Amino acid sequence: MHCRPGFEGEAAAEMQELSAAKGIAGYAVTREGTALVRFVCPEEGEAATLMRKLSFHKLVFVRQWALGSWLDVSAEDRITPIITACAQGPLASCLWLETADTNDGKAMAALTKKLSKPLESALLKTRFIRPTKTDAPRLHLCFESGQRIFVGWSWANNSAPWPMGIPRLKVPREAPSRSTLKLEEAWHHFIPRDEWDSRLSPGMQAVDLGAAPGGWTWQMVNRHMKVIAVDNGPMDRRLMDSGQVEHIEADGYMFKPKVPVQWMVCDIVDKPARSSALLARWIARGWCREAIINFKLPMKRRYYEVQQCIDHVQSALDEAGIRATIACKQLYSDREEVTCHVRVLQAGSYKVQSAV
Ligand SMILES: C[S@@+](CC[C@H](N)C(=O)[O-])C[C@H]1O[C@@H](n2cnc3c(N)ncnc32)[C@H](O)[C@@H]1O
C-alpha cells in the first residue's frame, strides 16, 4: 500500500481494523517514513479475498494498493525474474512503474525510466500484458530499490486510477492559490468523472467558507457555478471580476445561507471537532446537499481522530433522519489533514431556517 510518508502507522491501523472486521487474519509491516506498508495475510488466498471484500474508497490513509509479493533481483538482470514473477499472477491490461513517494523513491526515477521501454516490450512479447483486455488488472512494479521490487496487481473498479494513487494535476495559471488543487483532487477522488456534469454543473450555487484568496472558489467558478465566498480576508480581484462570486466578510462558523445551496466547501484551518460540527450542522439542517471539508489532524492518534469526526457527523445525520454517504481520504495535496466528503442521498425532516 502507498501512503503519505509519516502516515504508515495510520494506513496499517486502518487495514488491521478492517481486516479484523472481515474476519481475515493479517498483520502490517511498516517502517516510518517509507510511504509503503505491507499487509501480510499468511493464509493462502486470504490477501486476495481481503482486497475483494474491502472497498478501496473506504480507506482513508491508503493512496493505492496492489496484491502481490516482493522480489529480490540483481542489477545485472532485472527483467527475467520480473517476467517469471508475472507468470504467477493474472494477465494485465497495462504496466504501472512505481516508487515510494519519498526522496529515495524520487531518486529511483532515472532507473524506472530506463527500464520502462524494455520491460514493457518484454511483457507484451510474453503476453503477460494485453492492452486489449481492458477489464484485466493493472500490473504494478514498485521499485523500493534497484534490487527490491514489488510485483502486484490492482483492479480498476477497486483502487485509485493513478500510479501510486497520485493524480497528475497542474495548478491552473489563473488560479489565485496553489490550494486550488486540493478541491480539484477531492472532486477526482469523490465524484466519478461521468457525474461531474450533473453534480458540478453551471448555475449551481455553492458556499466557500474560508475562501480567500480564492483557489477553491476559482475551481467552482471555472465550472460556471455561483459562489458565496465567506472570509474576512481579501479575495482575488480577477476572480471577483468574473461576476460569479459574492464575497461576504464574515465568520464562516456563524454564516447561514438564505436558501439551501448545492455545495458547501470549507478550508478553514481549525480543530477537527469544530470542523466536523460545522459539517454536521450544514448537512443536518439541509443547508447543502454535498460538502467537502478538511479535517486538520493532531500529532497523535490521527486515525482515531478521523474516526471520531466521521462518527460525529454520522450521529448528527442519523438524528436528523438524513441518509448520506460520508467518506474521508488523505489526498496527495493533503499534509497533516484529511479531506471529508458528504453527499446527501435522502433529505431529512429538518425545516430549513432562513438567515438571521
Ligand atoms: C487555507 S486558507 C484558504 C485557502 C483557499 N481555500 C484557497 O484555495 O485560496 C484559510 C482561510 O480561512 C480563513 N478563515 C480562518 N478562520 C475563519 C473563519 N472563522 N471564518 C471565515 N474564514 C476564516 C482565513 O482568513 C484564510 O483565508
The ligand as a Gaussian input file, in Angstrom:
#p B3LYP/6-31G(d) Opt

LIG

0 1
 C       -6.088000      27.866000       3.940000
 S       -6.816000      29.386000       3.697000
 C       -7.997000      29.083000       2.434000
 C       -7.398000      28.971000       1.065000
 C       -8.460000      28.883000      -0.006000
 N       -9.222000      27.647000       0.080000
 C       -7.835000      28.965000      -1.371000
 O       -7.868000      27.975000      -2.095000
 O       -7.349000      30.034000      -1.742000
 C       -7.838000      29.551000       5.085000
 C       -8.706000      30.798000       5.092000
 O       -9.636000      30.659000       6.157000
 C       -9.915000      31.962000       6.635000
 N      -10.546000      31.827000       7.963000
 C       -9.977000      31.445000       9.131000
 N      -10.919000      31.426000      10.102000
 C      -12.080000      31.786000       9.526000
 C      -13.399000      31.935000       9.992000
 N      -13.746000      31.681000      11.268000
 N      -14.354000      32.316000       9.111000
 C      -14.071000      32.558000       7.809000
 N      -12.823000      32.431000       7.323000
 C      -11.849000      32.042000       8.154000
 C       -8.599000      32.675000       6.615000
 O       -8.800000      34.072000       6.537000
 C       -7.956000      32.095000       5.327000
 O       -8.177000      32.966000       4.249000

